[in-house]
């Protein structure tokens, strides 16, 4: 994993903790600048995110796709509604803070999905990382063939 991958995963975990705190504080009727869009769905999204984050840490493309799909479905519609509301009536501080949180909720999973999708260090699908260097390394085969061609002795 690259530093960018580590940072994205760390930001995803931090955002999950932030949303959990926001949901708990909303349930306790305590003031907080970020409000859940739908409390019941937010709790379901929080619990569904846990296995997705574990799969993202393992660099599994299915986990990243699921993570992106869940967050895009939940935060995507709210982001669209916030943009339309901002265009129609303007923004106040509370709605702009919520819109920023919603935007971050869409961007982090999207970047995580594309990072894992475009990552060159994933396994080739056989599940054996120790063998990938050998079977995917065409340069080694060419170098070995060139050495074999030079060392032919004629009698």
N, C-alpha and C positions, 0 to 999 in steps of 0.2 A: 504494500500500500504506500502511496505517496503522502506527503504532508497535507496536500489538499484533501485527500480522502479521509485522513484522520480528522482534520478540522471540520469537514462536512458532517462526519458521523458524530463528532462531539457537539456541534451546533444542533444537530437533530435531537440528540439526547437532552441538551439544555432547553430546547424549545418544547420538548415533551414535558419536562419538569415545570417549565413556565406555564404551560396550558393546564397541567394538573393543579398547580397552585391557584391559578385564576379560577378554575372550576370549583375548587374547595372554598375559596373565599367568596365566590358568588353564592354558593349553597349556604354559607354561614351569614349571608347578608352583610358582609364587610365591604367597604368601598375599595375598588381596585380599578385601574385604568383600562384593563382589558376585560371584556365581558364575553362569556360563551355565547355562541350563536344560538344553539339549541342544547340545553343542558344534558338531556338524555342521550342525544346523538354524540355529544362531546365525550361523555363517559365511555360510550361504546368505541369511539375512535381512539381514545386513550388506551383502552385495553387491547384493541386490535393492533395498535402500533408496537406494542412490546415484542411480539414474535417477529414483526417486520424489521425492527431495529436489530434484533439478534441475527437475522438473516443478512442484513446489510453489513454487519460487522464481519460475518463469514464471507462477504463478497458474493452473495447469491443474487442473480439477476431477477429471479422470481420474487424474492423478498423486496427488492428495490422497486419492482413494478407494482407490487401490491401496496407498498408504502406510498408511492407516488399516486396511485389510483385512489386510495382512501382519502388522502389529503386533498387531491384535486377535486374529488367529488364533494367533500365537505366544505373546503374553503373556497373553491372556485366559484360556486354560485354566490356565496356571500361577497366575494371580491367584485363580481360583476354588479351585484346590487349596490355595493358601496360606491363603485365608480359612477353608476347611473345617478345615485342620490347626490353624490358630490357635484356632478354636472348640473343637476336640476336646482339644488338648493344651497350649494356651498358647503363648506366644511367648518365644523367647530373642533375644538381640541379633543373631545371624547371620541367623536367619529373618526378623526384623523388618526388617533392612537389605535383604535380598533382596526382601521384600514391598513395601517402599517403592520400590525400583528397578523392580519389575514394574508397580506402580501408575503410576509416572511414564511407563513405556513404553506404557501404554494411554491415559493422559490427553493427552499431547502430540499424538499423531496424531489423536485425536478432536477436540481443539480446533482443530487445523490444518484438518481436513476441514470442520468447521462454519464456520470463519472464511472459507475460500474459497467454500463453498457460499452463505453469506449476504452475501458481499462485493458491494457495489454498483458497485465500480470495475472489475469484470471486463468483458471485451469482450462484445458481444452475440452473438458466434458467427460473424460474418462474417470475422474475422481482421484487420480493418482498424480499429485503434484510432483513427486520425485521423478517421474518418467517424462514429464512434459518437456524438459530441456533437451532430452535425447531425441524424441520423436518430432519435435518442432524445429530442430536446429539443422537446417539445410546447409548452412555454412560449414558445419563440422563435417558433413558428408563430403562436400566439395574439397575441403582441405585434406581430408584423409585420402581421397582419390588422387589428388595432385601429388601427395607424398608417395603414394604407391606407384604412380607412374614414373616418378623420378628414380626410384630405387630398383629399377629392373636391371639385373645383371645378365649379361649375355656371355655364354661360354664359347 
